[in-house]
Amino acid sequence: MCILSLLGLALLVRNVAAELPFENDGNLYVAMYNSDAYNIFSKGGAFVGTLTTPGLDGPRGLAFNPANGDIWVTGEFSNTVYVFDSQHQLRATVTHPEFNQPVGVSFKMTDGVNAQDQEVYISNSGTGAGTTGNNIMVFDQQGNFLRSFTRAGLVDPNCTAFFPDGSFYVSNRLGSVNDNGSSDGIFGRVDKFDEHDQFLFSFNAAGMGSVMAVARDPNGPGDLDDTVWVTSGGGARGIYEFDQDGNLLKTILPADLPDVGATGLSMVPQGIAFDDNGNMTVVSWTGGVYQFDGDGNLQNAYDPDPTIPLTPGKSRSMAFEFQTATSVLLGDVNMNGAVTFEDIAPWIEVLSSGEFQSEADINQDGDVGFSDIAPFIAILADQ
C-alpha cells in the first residue's frame, strides 16, 4: 500500500471517530487577550511558541479544523476570523458586515458528515457598537456565510459545545430569560439547541453569572454519560458540571484552588478544553492555567505569561492542537478528500500565488515550489 493510501486510511479512521476531544491532540493554545497573540504550551505547561498576525485584536475563540488541522481564531475587536494552516501561516480571513465582536468558533462535528463538510459556528457577541450580534453565525469551511440564528434572551453568546447527534450547548453569557420567557434574575445561563439550530431549553445554577465557556466531557465509551462543563466568570465564580438535561452534578470554586497568575487574585474561570485522555484544562482571566483529571481533581497550575499585565485580562479561550501528521492528505490541494488529476490546477494556483498550503507542500520542506513536482507526479502515478 502506498504512503498516500496509508495517510488516507488514517484520515478516514480519524474522521469516523471525530468527536470532542480529538483522539490525538497536542500542544495547548491559550488566547492571551492583552497581547493579541496565542501562547502555545506542551501538555505539561512548557512554553513552545506563539501564534499571531498583524491586525489581530482581542484574540478569543480558537478551534482546529478536523479536516486538515487548520487553526481558526476570532479577533473580538478586529471583527475578523483568521484561518492559519498547521504551520502557522495565515491562509485566509473571514469577515461579514454583521460581525459584532465575534468571540467563539466551533466545528459542528456531526456523526456521518465528512470532516471537510462540517460547518463552522461563530459566536457573534453583539457587545460592540451597532445593533447586530447576540446570535450564532454559521459558515462553511471556505468562509461562505450560510445562515444565522438566535433565540429570545440570547445575550452575548461566547462559545458552543457539540454532541455527536448534532445537538449543542451555547454559553449565553448574560442571558436572564428562562424557558417561560421571563427573567429569573440570574445573568448567565446555558442554552441547548437541537441539530437543526432550534432552541430546546436553558439552565443555570444558583449564583452563576457571566457564563463564559461550555465544553463536552466524553467520560468514556458511548455518549449517554457525556456531561457538560461550564465556567462562570461572575457571581458565584466557578466551574460547574451538569448532565445533558441541565442537572447540576459538581461545582469547583476558586476557594478550592490555588491563586495562579496575578498576585493575590483568585481564579476567574474562562475557557475549558479536554485532552485525549479526558483531562480538563481551564484558564483564568487573571492568568492561571489549571489542569484537572477527568474527575475534576487539580493536577497542575501555572501562569502562561507573567510578563503580561492583568488589565484588561490575560487568558481567555483555549484549545488543544489537532495533530496534523496524518490529517494532511498530501496532494489533496482542492481538499475534497482524494488526490486526483483535478488537484493539478489548484496546485499550480498555489505555486503561482506564493501562498503556502500544507497539502501542496508534497516534499514537506515548508515551501511550495518546483521541487514538489516530482513527488506530486509520483503520488498521482500511484493512484
C-alpha positions in Angstrom: 0.0 0.0 0.0 1.4 3.4 -1.0 2.2 6.1 1.5 -0.7 8.2 0.3 -3.1 5.3 0.8 -1.8 4.9 4.4 -2.4 8.6 5.0 -5.8 8.5 3.5 -6.8 5.4 5.6 -5.6 7.1 8.8 -7.6 10.2 7.9 -10.7 8.2 7.2 -10.4 6.4 10.6 -10.0 9.7 12.4 -13.0 11.2 10.6 -15.2 8.3 11.7 -14.1 8.9 15.3 -14.1 12.7 15.0 -15.6 13.6 18.4 -14.5 16.1 21.0 -11.9 15.9 22.1 -9.7 14.8 19.2 -8.2 11.3 19.7 -4.7 12.5 19.1 -4.1 16.0 20.4 -1.0 18.0 21.0 0.0 21.4 22.4 -2.3 23.7 24.3 -3.1 27.1 22.6 -4.1 29.9 25.0 -5.7 33.2 23.9 -3.6 36.0 25.5 -6.2 38.7 25.4 -3.9 41.6 26.4 -1.1 40.8 24.0 -3.0 40.0 20.8 -1.5 36.5 20.5 -2.0 32.9 21.4 0.7 31.3 23.6 1.4 27.7 22.9 2.4 25.2 25.6 3.1 21.5 25.9 0.6 19.5 27.9 3.0 19.7 30.8 3.0 23.5 30.7 6.3 24.2 28.9 6.2 27.2 26.6 6.5 26.3 23.0 5.8 29.5 21.0 3.2 32.0 19.9 0.6 32.4 17.1 -0.4 35.8 15.9 -0.8 38.0 12.8 -0.9 41.8 12.1 -4.4 43.2 12.8 -5.4 40.5 15.3 -7.1 42.5 18.1 -8.6 40.9 21.1 -7.9 37.1 20.5 -10.7 35.0 21.8 -12.1 31.8 20.2 -9.9 29.1 18.9 -10.7 25.8 17.1 -8.9 23.3 14.9 -10.4 22.1 11.6 -10.9 18.3 11.8 -10.4 18.0 8.0 -6.9 19.5 7.8 -5.7 20.8 11.1 -6.2 24.5 10.1 -6.5 26.9 13.1 -9.5 29.2 13.2 -9.3 32.1 15.6 -11.5 35.1 16.3 -10.5 38.7 16.8 -13.1 40.3 19.1 -12.1 43.9 18.3 -10.8 43.3 14.8 -14.2 41.8 13.9 -12.4 39.1 11.8 -11.9 35.4 11.8 -8.4 34.3 10.9 -7.5 30.9 9.4 -4.0 29.6 9.8 -2.6 26.4 8.4 -0.8 23.9 10.7 2.5 25.7 10.1 1.0 28.9 11.5 0.9 30.6 8.1 -2.1 32.8 7.6 -4.3 31.1 5.0 -7.4 33.3 4.9 -9.6 35.8 6.8 -13.3 35.7 7.1 -15.3 38.9 7.5 -19.0 39.7 7.5 -20.9 43.0 7.8 -22.9 41.6 10.7 -19.9 40.6 12.7 -20.1 42.5 16.1 -17.2 41.3 18.2 -17.1 37.6 17.3 -15.7 35.7 20.3 -16.1 32.0 19.7 -15.6 29.4 16.9 -16.5 25.7 16.8 -16.8 23.0 14.2 -20.1 21.1 14.3 -18.5 17.6 14.3 -21.7 15.8 13.4 -21.5 12.0 13.1 -21.9 10.7 9.5 -20.7 14.0 7.9 -17.3 14.2 6.2 -14.8 16.3 8.0 -14.4 18.8 5.2 -18.2 19.4 5.2 -18.5 20.1 8.9 -20.0 23.6 9.4 -18.3 26.4 11.4 -20.3 28.2 14.2 -19.2 31.7 15.1 -20.5 33.2 18.4 -21.3 36.8 17.5 -21.4 38.5 20.8 -23.1 41.8 19.9 -21.2 43.7 22.6 -19.7 46.3 20.3 -21.3 49.3 18.6 -24.3 48.8 16.4 -27.4 46.6 16.5 -26.1 43.3 15.1 -25.0 40.4 17.2 -26.4 38.3 20.0 -26.6 35.4 17.6 -24.7 32.4 16.1 -23.5 32.8 12.5 -22.8 29.6 10.5 -20.2 29.4 7.7 -18.8 26.6 5.6 -15.0 25.9 5.7 -14.4 28.2 2.7 -15.7 31.1 4.7 -19.1 31.4 2.9 -21.9 32.6 5.1 -24.7 30.0 5.4 -27.2 31.3 8.0 -27.6 32.7 11.5 -29.9 32.1 14.4 -30.7 33.2 17.9 -33.4 32.9 20.5 -35.2 35.5 22.6 -32.9 36.1 25.6 -29.6 35.1 23.9 -27.3 37.9 25.1 -23.5 37.8 24.3 -23.1 34.2 23.3 -19.5 33.1 23.9 -19.0 29.5 22.7 -20.7 26.3 21.7 -20.1 22.6 22.5 -21.4 19.9 20.1 -22.5 16.4 20.8 -22.3 13.6 18.1 -26.0 13.8 17.4 -25.6 17.4 16.2 -27.3 19.0 19.3 -25.2 21.6 21.1 -24.9 23.9 24.1 -24.3 27.6 24.0 -22.8 29.7 26.8 -25.3 32.5 27.0 -23.1 34.9 28.9 -25.6 37.5 30.1 -28.9 35.8 29.3 -31.5 36.0 32.0 -34.6 34.8 30.1 -35.7 31.3 31.1 -37.8 28.8 29.1 -41.0 30.5 30.1 -39.8 33.8 28.6 -39.4 35.6 31.9 -36.3 36.7 33.7 -35.2 34.7 36.7 -32.7 37.4 37.8 -29.6 35.3 37.1 -27.5 36.9 34.3 -25.8 33.9 32.7 -27.1 30.5 31.6 -26.5 27.6 29.1 -28.9 27.2 26.2 -29.4 23.8 24.4 -30.3 23.6 20.7 -31.1 20.6 18.6 -29.3 19.6 15.4 -31.5 22.0 13.4 -30.5 25.0 15.5 -33.8 25.0 17.2 -33.8 26.1 20.9 -34.8 23.4 23.3 -34.2 24.7 26.9 -31.8 26.6 29.1 -30.4 26.0 32.6 -28.0 27.5 35.2 -27.1 27.2 38.8 -27.8 29.5 41.8 -25.3 32.3 41.8 -23.9 31.7 38.4 -23.2 34.8 36.3 -21.3 35.8 33.2 -21.2 32.3 31.7 -18.0 32.2 29.6 -17.5 28.7 28.3 -19.1 25.3 27.8 -17.4 22.0 26.9 -18.4 18.4 26.4 -16.7 15.8 28.7 -16.7 12.5 26.8 -16.4 10.5 30.1 -15.8 7.2 28.3 -17.3 5.0 25.5 -20.7 6.0 24.3 -22.4 9.3 24.5 -25.2 8.8 27.1 -22.9 9.6 30.1 -21.3 12.6 28.5 -21.6 15.7 30.7 -21.4 19.4 30.2 -18.8 21.6 32.0 -19.4 25.3 32.3 -17.4 28.3 33.6 -19.0 31.2 35.4 -16.8 34.3 35.4 -19.1 36.4 37.6 -21.4 36.0 40.5 -20.5 32.7 42.2 -17.4 32.2 40.1 -16.6 28.6 39.5 -16.5 25.6 37.3 -19.8 23.6 37.1 -20.6 20.1 35.7 -24.1 19.3 34.5 -25.7 16.3 32.9 -27.3 16.7 29.5 -30.6 17.7 31.0 -29.1 20.6 32.9 -29.0 19.0 36.4 -26.0 20.2 38.5 -23.5 17.4 39.3 -20.4 19.1 40.6 -19.0 22.5 41.5 -15.4 23.6 41.7 -14.9 27.1 43.3 -11.9 29.4 43.4 -11.6 28.7 47.2 -10.8 25.1 46.2 -7.9 26.2 44.0 -4.5 28.0 44.5 -4.1 31.5 43.2 -2.1 31.4 40.0 -1.5 34.4 37.8 -1.9 38.0 39.1 -0.7 38.1 42.7 -3.4 38.0 45.3 -6.3 37.4 42.9 -8.3 34.2 42.9 -9.4 32.3 39.8 -11.9 33.9 37.3 -12.8 30.9 35.1 -12.8 31.4 31.3 -12.1 28.8 28.6 -12.3 25.0 29.0 -10.7 22.2 27.0 -10.4 18.4 27.3 -7.4 16.5 26.0 -7.4 13.0 24.5 -7.1 11.4 28.0 -10.3 13.1 29.2 -8.4 15.5 31.4 -9.8 19.0 31.7 -7.9 22.4 31.5 -9.4 25.7 32.5 -7.9 29.2 32.1 -8.4 32.2 34.3 -8.9 35.8 33.4 -6.2 36.5 36.0 -3.7 34.5 34.0 -3.8 31.0 35.6 -3.9 27.7 33.7 -5.4 24.9 35.8 -5.2 21.2 34.8 -7.6 18.7 36.2 -8.1 14.9 35.8 -11.3 13.5 34.4 -12.9 13.7 37.9 -12.2 17.3 38.4 -9.2 16.9 40.7 -6.5 19.5 40.3 -3.2 18.2 38.9 -1.2 21.3 37.9 -1.4 25.1 37.7 0.8 27.7 36.1 0.8 31.3 34.7 1.0 31.3 30.9 2.9 34.6 30.8 3.8 36.5 34.0 5.1 39.5 31.9 1.6 40.4 30.5 -0.3 42.9 32.7 -3.7 41.9 34.1 -5.8 44.7 32.6 -8.0 44.1 30.6 -7.5 40.4 31.2 -4.8 37.8 30.4 -6.0 34.3 29.5 -9.3 33.8 27.7 -10.2 30.9 25.4 -8.0 27.9 24.5 -7.9 24.6 22.6 -5.7 21.6 22.3 -3.9 21.2 19.0 -5.3 18.7 16.5 -2.2 16.7 15.4 -1.9 17.0 11.7 0.8 14.4 10.9 -1.9 12.1 9.4 -4.6 14.7 8.9 -3.0 16.5 5.9 -3.5 14.5 2.8 -0.5 15.4 0.7 -1.5 16.3 -2.9 -5.2 16.9 -2.0 -4.9 20.6 -2.9 -8.6 21.1 -3.6 -9.3 19.4 -0.2 -12.0 17.1 -1.4 -10.7 14.0 0.4 -8.9 12.4 -2.5 -5.8 13.0 -4.7 -6.7 13.1 -8.4 -5.6 14.9 -11.6 -8.2 17.6 -10.5 -5.6 18.7 -7.9 -3.1 19.8 -10.6 -4.7 23.1 -11.5 -5.2 24.1 -7.8 -1.6 23.2 -7.1 -0.4 25.4 -9.9 -2.5 28.2 -8.5 -0.9 27.8 -5.1 2.6 27.8 -6.7 1.7 31.0 -8.6 0.2 32.8 -5.7 3.2 32.3 -3.4 0.9 31.4 -0.5 1.7 28.3 1.5 -0.7 25.4 1.7 0.3 22.2 3.6 -1.5 19.9 1.1 0.6 21.4 -1.7 3.9 21.0 0.1 4.4 17.5 -1.2 8.0 17.1 -0.1 7.2 18.8 3.2 10.1 21.2 3.2 7.9 24.1 4.4 7.6 25.7 0.9 5.6 25.1 -2.2 7.9 25.1 -5.2 9.2 23.2 -8.3 10.9 20.7 -6.0 7.4 19.4 -5.2 6.6 18.5 -8.8 8.4 15.1 -8.9 6.9 13.7 -5.7 3.5 15.1 -6.8 3.7 13.1 -10.0 4.8 10.0 -8.1 1.7 10.3 -5.8 -0.6 10.7 -8.8 1.0 7.8 -10.6 0.3 5.6 -7.6 -3.5 6.2 -7.8 
